Amino acid sequence: MNTFEPISRRRIKLTAKKQLKEQFQNSLRATWPLVFWQIAQTALLFVIAFFVYQGYVLSPSSADGSWYLSRTFFSALGLLLTWSAKWAIVDFFQKPDVKKSFWTALQAFSPRRFSAAFLLAFVQRIQLFFWSFLVLPPLVKVFSYSQTYYAYKMDLLFDRKQRSLTDYITISRRVMQGRKRELFLLELSFIGWHLFAILTLGLGYLFVTPYLNTCRVVYSTQVFAKAIEGVQS
Protein backbone atom coordinates (compact mmCIF):
# COMPACT_ATOMS: atom_id res chain seq x y z
CA MET A 1 0.00 0.00 0.00
CA ASN A 2 2.96 2.32 -0.44
CA THR A 3 1.48 3.49 -3.76
CA PHE A 4 -2.20 4.24 -3.84
CA GLU A 5 -4.76 6.32 -5.66
CA PRO A 6 -5.64 9.49 -3.71
CA ILE A 7 -9.23 10.00 -2.65
CA SER A 8 -10.69 13.32 -3.76
CA ARG A 9 -12.07 15.50 -0.97
CA ARG A 10 -14.28 17.24 -3.50
CA ARG A 11 -15.80 13.95 -4.63
CA ILE A 12 -16.36 12.87 -1.03
CA LYS A 13 -18.25 16.05 -0.26
CA LEU A 14 -20.29 15.95 -3.47
CA THR A 15 -21.28 12.34 -2.74
CA ALA A 16 -22.22 13.23 0.85
CA LYS A 17 -24.29 16.23 -0.28
CA LYS A 18 -26.10 14.08 -2.84
CA GLN A 19 -26.84 11.49 -0.17
CA LEU A 20 -28.10 14.17 2.23
CA LYS A 21 -30.25 15.77 -0.45
CA GLU A 22 -31.99 12.45 -0.98
CA GLN A 23 -32.13 11.27 2.63
CA PHE A 24 -31.53 14.15 5.05
CA GLN A 25 -34.17 12.95 7.52
CA ASN A 26 -32.54 9.51 7.65
CA SER A 27 -29.10 11.06 8.17
CA LEU A 28 -30.46 13.24 10.97
CA ARG A 29 -32.17 10.22 12.52
CA ALA A 30 -28.85 8.37 12.34
CA THR A 31 -26.96 11.11 14.19
CA TRP A 32 -29.52 12.62 16.61
CA PRO A 33 -27.75 11.48 19.85
CA LEU A 34 -24.47 12.88 18.56
CA VAL A 35 -26.19 16.14 17.58
CA PHE A 36 -27.58 16.58 21.11
CA TRP A 37 -24.20 15.74 22.60
CA GLN A 38 -22.42 18.34 20.45
CA ILE A 39 -25.03 20.98 21.27
CA ALA A 40 -24.51 20.23 24.99
CA GLN A 41 -20.73 20.48 24.57
CA THR A 42 -21.10 23.84 22.82
CA ALA A 43 -23.36 25.11 25.62
CA LEU A 44 -20.78 23.99 28.18
CA LEU A 45 -18.07 25.80 26.23
CA PHE A 46 -20.04 29.05 26.42
CA VAL A 47 -20.70 28.56 30.15
CA ILE A 48 -16.97 28.04 30.82
CA ALA A 49 -16.12 31.08 28.69
CA PHE A 50 -18.65 33.15 30.67
CA PHE A 51 -17.15 32.12 34.03
CA VAL A 52 -13.63 32.85 32.79
CA TYR A 53 -14.80 36.25 31.54
CA GLN A 54 -16.31 36.96 34.96
CA GLY A 55 -12.93 36.24 36.57
CA TYR A 56 -13.62 32.81 38.02
CA VAL A 57 -10.64 30.47 38.19
CA LEU A 58 -11.49 26.97 37.04
CA SER A 59 -8.90 24.66 38.59
CA PRO A 60 -8.62 21.13 37.17
CA SER A 61 -9.05 18.18 39.49
CA SER A 62 -6.01 16.24 40.63
CA ALA A 63 -4.79 13.84 37.97
CA ASP A 64 -4.31 10.51 39.71
CA GLY A 65 -4.64 6.97 38.37
CA SER A 66 -8.38 6.77 38.96
CA TRP A 67 -8.90 10.05 37.11
CA TYR A 68 -7.12 8.70 34.02
CA LEU A 69 -9.11 5.47 34.20
CA SER A 70 -12.45 7.25 34.47
CA ARG A 71 -11.42 9.65 31.69
CA THR A 72 -10.59 6.70 29.43
CA PHE A 73 -13.88 5.01 30.36
CA PHE A 74 -16.03 8.02 29.45
CA SER A 75 -13.90 8.71 26.39
CA ALA A 76 -14.67 5.17 25.19
CA LEU A 77 -18.39 5.80 25.74
CA GLY A 78 -18.10 9.00 23.68
CA LEU A 79 -16.33 7.06 20.95
CA LEU A 80 -19.19 4.53 20.94
CA LEU A 81 -21.60 7.40 20.43
CA THR A 82 -19.78 8.52 17.29
CA TRP A 83 -19.45 4.92 16.09
CA SER A 84 -23.19 4.39 16.50
CA ALA A 85 -23.92 7.43 14.35
CA LYS A 86 -21.57 6.26 11.61
CA TRP A 87 -22.89 2.69 11.79
CA ALA A 88 -26.44 3.99 11.34
CA ILE A 89 -25.33 5.97 8.28
CA VAL A 90 -23.69 2.80 6.92
CA ASP A 91 -27.01 0.99 7.43
CA PHE A 92 -28.85 3.67 5.47
CA PHE A 93 -26.21 3.40 2.71
CA GLN A 94 -26.47 -0.39 2.53
CA LYS A 95 -30.25 -0.70 2.75
CA PRO A 96 -31.86 2.70 2.06
CA ASP A 97 -35.33 1.22 1.52
CA VAL A 98 -35.46 -0.67 4.82
CA LYS A 99 -37.18 1.30 7.58
CA LYS A 100 -34.85 1.87 10.53
CA SER A 101 -35.80 2.22 14.16
CA PHE A 102 -35.34 5.51 16.01
CA TRP A 103 -32.80 3.66 18.18
CA THR A 104 -30.60 2.65 15.25
CA ALA A 105 -28.50 5.70 16.12
CA LEU A 106 -27.63 4.03 19.45
CA GLN A 107 -27.00 0.54 18.13
CA ALA A 108 -23.57 0.20 19.76
CA PHE A 109 -25.32 0.45 23.15
CA SER A 110 -27.71 -2.44 22.48
CA PRO A 111 -27.31 -5.34 24.98
CA ARG A 112 -26.25 -7.68 22.18
CA ARG A 113 -23.38 -5.47 20.98
CA PHE A 114 -22.37 -3.25 23.88
CA SER A 115 -19.80 -5.44 25.66
CA ALA A 116 -17.68 -6.21 22.58
CA ALA A 117 -18.07 -2.72 21.07
CA PHE A 118 -17.20 -0.99 24.34
CA LEU A 119 -14.19 -3.23 24.90
CA LEU A 120 -12.91 -2.42 21.41
CA ALA A 121 -13.40 1.32 21.99
CA PHE A 122 -11.78 1.09 25.44
CA VAL A 123 -8.73 -0.78 24.09
CA GLN A 124 -8.36 1.81 21.34
CA ARG A 125 -8.45 4.63 23.90
CA ILE A 126 -5.93 2.83 26.12
CA GLN A 127 -3.54 2.50 23.19
CA LEU A 128 -3.94 6.20 22.38
CA PHE A 129 -3.29 7.00 26.05
CA PHE A 130 0.08 5.21 25.96
CA TRP A 131 0.96 6.90 22.68
CA SER A 132 0.19 10.26 24.33
CA PHE A 133 3.50 10.09 26.22
CA LEU A 134 5.25 10.70 22.88
CA VAL A 135 3.31 13.95 22.17
CA LEU A 136 3.09 13.90 18.33
CA PRO A 137 2.30 10.20 17.62
CA PRO A 138 -1.16 10.31 19.30
CA LEU A 139 -2.39 12.71 16.60
CA VAL A 140 -1.01 10.37 13.95
CA LYS A 141 -2.53 7.33 15.68
CA VAL A 142 -5.97 8.94 15.87
CA PHE A 143 -6.04 8.88 12.07
CA SER A 144 -4.35 5.49 11.93
CA TYR A 145 -7.10 3.97 14.12
CA SER A 146 -9.92 5.97 12.48
CA GLN A 147 -11.25 3.08 10.39
CA THR A 148 -11.66 0.63 13.28
CA TYR A 149 -15.38 1.41 13.43
CA TYR A 150 -15.86 0.61 9.73
CA ALA A 151 -13.92 -2.66 9.80
CA TYR A 152 -15.98 -3.82 12.79
CA LYS A 153 -19.27 -2.71 11.20
CA MET A 154 -18.55 -4.63 7.99
CA ASP A 155 -18.09 -7.81 10.01
CA LEU A 156 -21.36 -7.14 11.84
CA LEU A 157 -23.17 -6.64 8.52
CA PHE A 158 -21.81 -9.80 6.93
CA ASP A 159 -21.80 -11.91 10.10
CA ARG A 160 -18.03 -12.30 10.24
CA LYS A 161 -15.66 -12.18 13.17
CA GLN A 162 -11.93 -11.59 13.54
CA ARG A 163 -9.85 -13.74 15.84
CA SER A 164 -9.32 -10.83 18.23
CA LEU A 165 -10.91 -7.42 18.73
CA THR A 166 -7.50 -5.81 18.29
CA ASP A 167 -7.47 -7.19 14.74
CA TYR A 168 -9.92 -4.43 13.81
CA ILE A 169 -7.40 -1.83 14.96
CA THR A 170 -4.74 -3.63 12.91
CA ILE A 171 -7.00 -3.56 9.84
CA SER A 172 -7.51 0.17 10.32
CA ARG A 173 -3.75 0.75 10.56
CA ARG A 174 -3.19 -1.20 7.34
CA VAL A 175 -5.83 0.53 5.22
CA MET A 176 -4.73 3.95 6.53
CA GLN A 177 -1.08 3.37 5.73
CA GLY A 178 -0.10 6.37 3.60
CA ARG A 179 -3.53 7.99 3.99
CA LYS A 180 -3.29 9.70 7.38
CA ARG A 181 -2.37 13.07 5.86
CA GLU A 182 -5.25 12.68 3.41
CA LEU A 183 -7.76 12.21 6.24
CA PHE A 184 -6.16 15.00 8.27
CA LEU A 185 -6.70 17.44 5.39
CA LEU A 186 -10.30 16.27 5.03
CA GLU A 187 -10.96 16.92 8.72
CA LEU A 188 -9.14 20.25 8.48
CA SER A 189 -11.51 21.31 5.70
CA PHE A 190 -14.42 20.99 8.16
CA ILE A 191 -13.17 23.78 10.47
CA GLY A 192 -15.47 26.34 8.89
CA TRP A 193 -18.49 24.10 9.53
CA HIS A 194 -17.52 23.71 13.19
CA LEU A 195 -17.14 27.49 13.55
CA PHE A 196 -20.57 27.97 12.00
CA ALA A 197 -22.09 25.46 14.44
CA ILE A 198 -20.42 27.09 17.45
CA LEU A 199 -21.44 30.61 16.41
CA THR A 200 -25.05 29.44 16.19
CA LEU A 201 -24.79 28.26 19.83
CA GLY A 202 -24.57 24.66 18.71
CA LEU A 203 -27.85 24.63 16.76
CA GLY A 204 -25.91 24.47 13.51
CA TYR A 205 -24.93 20.91 14.42
CA LEU A 206 -28.45 19.88 13.39
CA PHE A 207 -27.17 20.27 9.83
CA VAL A 208 -23.40 20.02 10.29
CA THR A 209 -23.26 16.68 12.14
CA PRO A 210 -25.17 14.65 9.52
CA TYR A 211 -23.05 16.20 6.78
CA LEU A 212 -19.66 15.66 8.42
CA ASN A 213 -20.38 12.09 9.45
CA THR A 214 -21.78 11.24 6.03
CA CYS A 215 -18.52 12.56 4.55
CA ARG A 216 -16.56 10.33 6.93
CA VAL A 217 -18.58 7.26 6.00
CA VAL A 218 -18.14 8.03 2.30
CA TYR A 219 -14.40 8.33 2.89
CA SER A 220 -14.28 5.02 4.79
CA THR A 221 -16.21 3.29 2.03
CA GLN A 222 -13.73 4.48 -0.57
CA VAL A 223 -10.71 3.65 1.59
CA PHE A 224 -11.79 0.03 1.99
CA ALA A 225 -12.85 -0.26 -1.65
CA LYS A 226 -9.41 0.89 -2.79
CA ALA A 227 -7.70 -1.38 -0.23
CA ILE A 228 -9.59 -4.36 -1.68
CA GLU A 229 -8.65 -3.28 -5.21
CA GLY A 230 -5.01 -3.13 -4.12
CA VAL A 231 -5.14 -6.67 -2.74
CA GLN A 232 -6.80 -8.06 -5.85
CA SER A 233 -4.50 -6.31 -8.32
C-alpha positions, 0 to 999 in steps of 0.5 A: 500500500505504499502506492495508492490512488488518492481519494478526492475531498471534493468527490467525497463532499459531493457524494455526501451532499447528494446522499443528504439531499436524498435522505436528510431525515434519515441522516439526521435520525442516524446522528440525533444522539451525537447532535444533542451531545455536540449541542450540549458540549457547545453550551458547556463551552459558552458557560466556561467562557462566561465564568472565565470572563467573569474572573472565576478560576477553574482549577482542574481536578487532581490527575491521579490513576483513577482520574485517568481510568475514568477519563478513558472510560467516558472517552470510550463511551463517547467514541461509541456514540460517534461509532453508533452514528456512523454505523447507522449511516452505513445501514442507510447506505447499505439498505436505504429502503429498509425502515430503521428504528429511532434507536438505530442511532444508538446501536452500539449500546444495544445489549447484544453489541455493547460489551464487545463494542465498548471493549474495542473502543476502550482498548483503542483509547488505552492505546492512544493513552500510551501513545500520548506520552510521545506527544506527536504520535497520538495525533497520527494514531488517531487517524491510523485507528480511524477506520476501526469502526468501519472494519468492525461494522462490515463484520457485523453486517456480513456476520463475520468475526476476527480472531481478536478485537485488536485485529480491527485496529490492525486492519484500520492501521493497514488501510490507513497506511499512507492515507493519514495526511489525506484524512487530516486534510479532510478533517481540516476542511471541516473547520469552517463548519464547526465554527458555524455550528459554534457561532449558532450556539450549537444549533448548527450541528443539526445540519453540520453533524449529519453532513460531516459524518456522512462525509466520513462514512463516504471516505471510509467506504472508498478507503476500503474499496481501494484497499480491496482493489489493491489486494486483488490487483 
